[in-house]
Amino acid sequence: MRLAEPPGVRSCRDGGEWELARNGTGTHYFYTELHELLDDLPETAQASLREDIRTKMHRAERGRLTFGSGRGYDVEQMASARIVLEIRIVDHYGWATDDPDRTPLKRHTRVYFTEPEQFADCLLLLQIASKCPGPEGLEEQNRHAQRAAWRAEQHCQRR
């Protein structure tokens, strides 16, 4: 699988249509992961997160996101998995699953996707996940990107 060039050409310029990667049984990864992500959040945080995801996905369909490195941009190419792009989603607060006091922890949510060169206009949604902010979240993010790259390869082979 090859990424359409330049990276972000569809989500940030030409637009496209979302296709959701599925596991071997046909279940969409995105819906399962979104449900897990939202499950423990307060209703207001759920609503905010859902709205930002919806808004950015619609903007990607129209090619209206911005590409670049850093907080001021919507889409970035993953250094650890070059066929994977990420959309930055509004930060939210979650809890450590093993914390009985439910101390709020800031989380960065990312939508991982790709724009497969061989499938015109395709925005292939691979994964949604959150990570810790700062350097401690980098290893977590790299795992997410590697998993998303594997899903892209598997999905494109089955398509």
C-alpha positions in Angstrom: 0.0 0.0 0.0 1.3 3.5 -0.9 0.1 6.8 0.5 -1.2 9.3 -2.1 1.2 12.2 -2.7 1.6 14.7 -1.3 0.6 13.4 2.1 -2.8 14.8 3.1 -3.7 15.6 -0.5 -7.3 14.4 0.0 -8.0 15.5 3.5 -6.3 18.9 3.1 -7.0 19.8 -0.6 -9.0 17.5 -2.9 -11.5 15.9 -0.5 -12.7 12.3 -0.5 -15.0 9.7 1.0 -14.5 7.9 4.3 -14.2 4.1 4.3 -13.9 2.4 7.6 -11.3 -0.4 8.0 -12.8 -3.7 9.3 -11.3 -6.6 11.3 -11.4 -10.1 9.9 -15.0 -10.7 11.1 -16.2 -7.5 9.3 -16.6 -5.3 12.4 -15.5 -1.7 12.0 -12.6 -0.9 14.3 -13.7 2.7 14.6 -17.1 2.2 16.2 -15.7 -0.3 18.8 -12.8 2.0 19.7 -15.0 5.1 19.8 -17.4 3.4 22.2 -14.6 2.3 24.5 -13.1 5.8 24.4 -16.3 7.6 25.3 -17.5 5.0 27.8 -16.0 6.5 31.0 -16.2 10.2 30.0 -18.8 12.6 31.5 -21.6 13.5 29.1 -20.3 16.9 28.4 -16.8 15.6 27.4 -18.5 12.9 25.3 -20.5 15.5 23.4 -17.5 17.7 22.9 -15.4 14.9 21.6 -18.1 13.5 19.3 -18.7 17.0 17.8 -15.0 17.6 17.1 -14.6 14.2 15.5 -17.7 14.7 13.3 -16.6 18.3 12.3 -13.1 17.3 11.4 -14.2 14.2 9.5 -16.7 16.4 7.5 -13.9 18.9 6.8 -11.6 16.1 5.6 -14.3 15.0 3.2 -14.3 18.5 1.7 -10.5 18.7 1.7 -10.6 21.5 4.3 -8.1 20.4 7.0 -4.6 21.8 7.3 -1.5 19.7 7.0 1.7 20.3 9.0 3.6 19.5 12.1 2.5 21.1 15.4 -0.6 22.2 17.3 -1.7 24.7 14.7 -2.4 22.0 12.1 -5.1 19.3 11.8 -3.3 16.6 10.0 0.3 15.2 10.3 2.1 12.3 8.8 3.4 9.8 11.3 7.1 9.4 11.4 6.9 5.9 12.8 4.5 4.7 10.1 4.8 6.8 6.9 1.6 5.5 5.4 -0.4 6.7 8.4 -1.8 10.2 8.9 -3.4 11.5 12.1 -6.1 14.1 12.7 -5.8 15.9 16.0 -9.0 16.0 18.0 -9.8 18.3 20.9 -8.1 17.3 24.2 -10.3 15.7 26.9 -9.9 14.3 30.4 -10.2 10.6 31.2 -9.3 8.4 34.1 -6.8 5.6 34.7 -8.7 2.4 34.7 -6.9 1.3 37.9 -7.5 4.5 39.8 -10.3 4.1 42.3 -10.3 7.9 43.0 -10.8 8.6 39.3 -8.2 11.4 39.2 -8.7 13.3 35.9 -5.9 12.8 33.3 -5.5 14.9 30.2 -5.6 12.9 27.0 -4.9 13.7 23.4 -7.2 11.9 21.0 -6.2 11.1 17.4 -8.0 9.7 14.4 -5.5 7.6 12.4 -6.2 7.2 8.7 -4.6 6.9 5.3 -5.2 8.0 1.7 -4.3 4.9 -0.3 -2.9 5.8 -3.7 -4.6 2.9 -5.4 -8.1 3.8 -4.3 -9.2 7.2 -5.7 -10.8 9.6 -3.3 -10.5 7.1 -0.4 -10.0 8.4 3.1 -9.4 5.1 5.0 -10.2 5.4 8.7 -8.0 3.0 10.6 -8.2 3.7 14.3 -9.2 6.2 17.0 -7.1 6.3 20.2 -6.0 8.6 22.9 -2.6 9.1 24.4 -0.9 10.9 27.3 0.3 14.4 26.5 4.1 15.1 26.2 7.0 12.8 25.8 5.5 10.0 27.8 2.8 9.6 25.2 5.2 9.2 22.3 5.7 5.5 22.7 1.9 5.0 23.0 1.4 7.1 19.9 4.0 5.0 18.0 2.2 1.8 18.9 -1.1 3.3 17.7 0.5 4.3 14.4 2.1 0.9 13.9 -1.3 -0.8 14.5 -3.0 1.6 12.1 -0.4 0.8 9.4 -1.0 -2.9 9.9 -4.7 -2.4 9.6 -4.3 -0.4 6.4 -2.3 -3.2 4.8 -4.8 -5.8 5.9 -7.8 -3.8 4.7 -6.3 -3.0 1.3 -5.4 -6.7 0.7 -9.0 -7.7 1.5 -10.6 -5.0 -0.6 
